[in-house]
Amino acid sequence: MNRREHLATLLAMAAALLPATKLRALETKMEDADPQYGLLGQMMAQPGKRAELVAILAEGTGQMPGNIAYMIGEDSANADAIWIVELWGSKEAHAASLKLPVVQDAIRKGRPLIAGFGTRAEFKPVAKTGA
């Protein structure tokens, strides 16, 4: 899959997950961005704890330097699973984000609510929608 297909897929996922106003803001941000690193991962919450886990993971994610997009979506086939899609300016920016106090706090709060992990993929975005 080329960069265009990757980003088109991510924007399609975003369209399903985000209200229209937030989707337009994300599209504008991505038009000006040049993501060099991406992550896609599935996380399973403890039974009945998915909404609580999503709320914790979403706290403070708008303040991560180098982050272009951080989306959390509910898995439609598994009531306890979520998908996280991340676009970063670099792999180093992602690694640095893991040291931020707000991210460390989310990890600490969220860890007891996590039952496991599913598919995880790292990728290099290679095309933008409309590029």
C-alpha positions in Angstrom: 0.0 0.0 0.0 1.4 3.4 -0.9 1.4 6.6 1.2 -1.7 7.9 -0.6 -3.6 4.7 0.2 -2.4 4.7 3.8 -3.5 8.2 4.5 -6.8 7.7 2.5 -7.5 4.7 4.8 -6.6 6.7 7.9 -8.9 9.6 6.8 -11.7 7.2 6.1 -11.3 5.7 9.6 -11.2 9.2 11.0 -14.4 10.1 9.1 -16.1 7.2 10.9 -14.7 8.2 14.3 -14.8 12.0 14.4 -17.5 14.6 14.3 -17.4 16.7 11.1 -15.8 19.8 12.7 -13.0 17.7 14.1 -12.5 15.8 10.9 -12.1 19.1 9.0 -9.5 20.3 11.5 -7.6 17.0 11.1 -7.7 17.3 7.3 -6.3 20.9 7.5 -3.6 19.8 9.9 -2.6 16.9 7.6 -2.5 19.1 4.5 0.3 21.1 6.1 2.0 18.1 7.8 4.5 15.6 6.5 4.1 12.5 8.7 7.1 10.2 8.6 6.0 7.6 11.1 2.7 5.9 11.8 1.3 3.4 14.3 -1.9 1.4 14.2 -2.8 -0.9 17.1 -5.6 -2.7 18.7 -6.0 -2.7 22.5 -8.5 -4.8 24.5 -10.0 -3.3 27.7 -11.1 -5.3 30.7 -14.8 -6.3 30.2 -17.1 -3.3 30.4 -14.2 -0.8 30.8 -13.7 0.3 27.2 -15.2 3.8 27.6 -13.2 4.4 30.7 -10.0 3.3 29.0 -10.8 5.6 25.9 -11.3 8.6 28.2 -8.0 8.0 29.9 -6.1 7.6 26.7 -7.6 10.7 25.2 -6.6 13.0 28.0 -3.8 15.4 27.0 -3.2 13.8 23.6 -3.6 17.2 21.9 -0.4 18.4 23.6 2.1 16.0 22.2 4.9 17.7 20.2 5.4 16.1 16.8 2.0 14.4 16.8 -0.1 15.0 13.7 -3.0 12.7 14.5 -4.1 10.5 17.4 -7.4 8.8 16.9 -9.1 6.2 19.1 -12.0 4.2 17.7 -14.3 1.5 19.1 -14.0 -1.8 17.4 -17.4 -2.7 15.9 -16.9 -6.4 16.2 -15.6 -6.5 19.8 -17.3 -4.6 22.6 -14.1 -4.4 24.6 -11.6 -3.5 21.9 -10.4 -0.2 20.6 -8.1 0.8 17.7 -5.5 3.6 18.0 -4.2 5.3 14.9 -1.2 7.7 15.3 0.6 9.9 12.8 3.9 11.5 13.8 6.5 13.8 12.3 9.1 11.2 13.2 9.7 8.0 15.2 11.8 10.0 17.6 8.8 12.4 18.3 6.7 9.4 19.2 9.4 8.0 21.5 9.8 11.4 23.2 6.0 11.6 23.8 6.2 8.5 25.9 8.3 10.5 28.4 5.8 13.3 28.8 4.1 13.6 32.2 0.6 13.6 30.8 1.4 10.4 28.8 3.1 8.7 31.7 0.0 9.6 33.8 -2.3 8.1 31.2 -0.2 4.9 31.1 -0.3 4.6 34.8 -4.1 5.1 35.0 -4.9 3.0 32.0 -2.7 0.0 32.6 -5.2 -1.7 35.1 -8.0 -1.4 32.5 -6.0 -3.1 29.7 -6.8 -6.8 29.1 -4.4 -7.3 26.2 -3.3 -6.2 22.8 -4.1 -7.3 19.3 -2.7 -6.3 15.9 0.0 -3.7 15.9 1.7 -2.2 12.9 4.3 0.5 12.4 4.3 2.2 9.0 5.8 5.0 7.0 3.2 7.2 5.4 4.0 7.6 1.7 1.1 9.5 0.2 -1.4 12.1 1.2 -5.0 12.3 0.1 -5.3 14.9 -2.6 -1.5 14.9 -3.1 
